Amino acid sequence: MVKIILPAGWTMGRTEFEGSEGLLPDVIRRFAADNPSYGPRLLGPDDQLLTYINLSIDDDLILRAERAGTEVPAGSTVVVTAPMAGG
């Protein structure tokens, strides 16, 4: 099991969820399938991770180019950080 933490502004309450280990894109896809209301915030129409959200595993930011091959081991925490506007 892994812990998935979403931004409070997305959830209006509960921010921590459970997921399963695996490659990062698969972890997020399974989470989105189990929690469909969050799917559009995480995945594009092609079922790929949105590039403008930030994903961290155990406090380590995962670069976009490294997401596809990044393994999320059991016991990890995946944090989704919402995009922010600004300059």
C-alpha positions as CSV (number, residue, x, y, z in Angstrom):
1,M,0.0,0.0,0.0
2,V,1.1,3.6,-0.7
3,K,-0.4,6.8,0.7
4,I,-1.6,9.4,-1.9
5,I,-2.0,12.9,-0.7
6,L,-4.1,15.4,-2.8
7,P,-4.3,19.2,-2.4
8,A,-7.0,20.2,0.1
9,G,-8.5,22.6,-2.5
10,W,-9.3,19.6,-4.7
11,T,-10.9,17.5,-2.0
12,M,-12.8,19.8,0.3
13,G,-12.1,17.5,3.2
14,R,-10.3,14.2,3.0
15,T,-6.7,14.6,1.6
16,E,-5.2,11.2,2.2
17,F,-6.0,8.1,0.2
18,E,-4.6,4.6,-0.2
19,G,-3.2,3.3,-3.4
20,S,-1.1,0.4,-4.6
21,E,2.6,0.3,-5.4
22,G,4.0,0.1,-8.9
23,L,5.2,2.5,-11.6
24,L,4.1,6.1,-10.9
25,P,1.9,6.4,-13.9
26,D,0.1,3.1,-13.1
27,V,-0.3,4.2,-9.4
28,I,-2.0,7.4,-10.5
29,R,-4.1,5.7,-13.2
30,R,-5.4,3.1,-10.6
31,F,-6.1,5.8,-8.1
32,A,-8.1,7.8,-10.8
33,A,-10.0,4.6,-11.7
34,D,-10.9,4.0,-8.1
35,N,-11.7,7.7,-7.5
36,P,-13.1,9.0,-10.9
37,S,-13.9,12.5,-9.7
38,Y,-10.1,13.1,-9.5
39,G,-9.3,11.6,-12.9
40,P,-9.6,14.8,-14.9
41,R,-7.3,16.6,-12.5
42,L,-4.6,13.9,-12.9
43,L,-4.9,12.4,-16.4
44,G,-5.4,13.8,-19.8
45,P,-7.9,12.5,-22.4
46,D,-5.2,10.1,-23.6
47,D,-5.0,8.6,-20.0
48,Q,-1.5,10.0,-19.6
49,L,-0.4,12.0,-16.5
50,L,-1.0,15.7,-16.9
51,T,2.4,17.5,-17.3
52,Y,1.5,20.5,-15.2
53,I,0.9,18.8,-11.9
54,N,3.9,18.1,-9.7
55,L,4.4,14.7,-8.1
56,S,6.7,13.8,-5.3
57,I,7.5,10.5,-3.7
58,D,8.6,10.6,-0.1
59,D,9.5,14.3,-0.4
60,D,11.5,13.9,-3.7
61,L,10.1,15.8,-6.6
62,I,9.9,13.5,-9.6
63,L,10.9,15.2,-12.8
64,R,8.4,14.9,-15.7
65,A,11.0,13.1,-17.8
66,E,11.5,10.5,-15.1
67,R,7.8,9.7,-14.2
68,A,7.3,6.8,-16.6
69,G,10.1,4.8,-15.1
70,T,9.8,5.7,-11.5
71,E,8.8,2.9,-9.1
72,V,6.6,3.7,-6.1
73,P,7.4,1.0,-3.5
74,A,5.0,-0.1,-0.8
75,G,5.0,2.2,2.2
76,S,5.8,5.3,0.2
77,T,3.9,8.6,0.1
78,V,2.9,10.2,-3.2
79,V,2.1,13.9,-3.0
80,V,0.2,15.6,-5.8
81,T,0.9,19.4,-5.9
82,A,-1.6,21.5,-7.8
83,P,-0.3,23.9,-10.5
84,M,-0.1,27.5,-9.4
85,A,-0.5,30.6,-11.5
86,G,2.0,33.3,-11.3
87,G,5.0,34.8,-12.8
